[in-house]
Amino acid sequence: MQAHGSTESYTSQGTTSVVEDAMKAAGYPALTKVDQGQSGEGWCAYSVTDPSDVLDLEYQRNAAASNDGTQITAKDFTAPMTPVAS
């Protein structure tokens, strides 16, 4: 995640049932563990504790090969995020 021109690393600390339950009730099932060679889908929640006017979520996917030999190219993804006014 990049904010204020600096890069911060994020390590999952798991999720709480309150957040997971609220996401599920809103129609956004949480992303669960996906084993190597498998695919999955779901949503991730992020808590922004120091919002700025410009906030982007940056994800870097490394190149890889699947078990059947399919090549997955490296790709950078950027998703603009807008802080919610409180």
N, C-alpha and C positions, 0 to 999 in steps of 0.2 A: 504494500500500500504506500502511496506517495502522498505526502501532505506537506505544505510549506516548503517544497523543494527538497525534502529529505525522504529517505526510504526507510520504512519500518518493516521488520519481519513479523510475521504472525504465526504463532504456533497454537494449534487448537488446544483448548483447555477442556474440550468436551462441550456438552450443552447441558442446560438445566431443563427439567421437565416443564417448567413454566414457559420457557421460550419455545421449546419443541411443541408443546401442546397448543400454544397460541398460533404458531406457524401452521400446524396441521389443521386447526379449526378454520384458518383463513384460506385453506386450500393450497398451502405451500409445504408439502412434506419435506422434512429435513433430509439432507444427503447423508446416507449411511456409509459404512465402511465398504470399499470396493476392493476386492482381492485382485492381485496381479493377474493380468490376462482377461479380466472381466470388465464389463461396463456397468454403469449405474447412472442414476439421475436423482436429483433432489435439489433442495435450496440450502444455502448457507446464510446465516445471519451474522452481521458485524455490528459491534457497538462502537460508535465514534465518540470518544471522550473529549476531544479538542477539535471541533469542526472549524473549517476555514471556508472562505468563499469558493475556493477551488479544491476539489478533492476527487482524486481518481483512484480506482482500484486497478492495479496492474497485475497481470498473471502471465508468467512465462511457462509455456509448455515445452519440455525438452523433447528432442527427437527420440524415437523409440521404434522397436519392431515388435509386433504382436507374435503370439505363438505360431500363427499360421504364416508368418513371414510378411504380413502387411506392414508397410513402412508408414510411420506417423511422423510428419515433418514438424520441426520446431516452429513455434509460432508465439508471438507476443500479443496479448489481448489487453485492451484498455477500456474500462467502463467508467464514464463520468458518474460521480455520485453527488447528490445534492443534500446537504444537511437539512433536516426537518426543523423548522422554527418551533421553539417551545413556548 
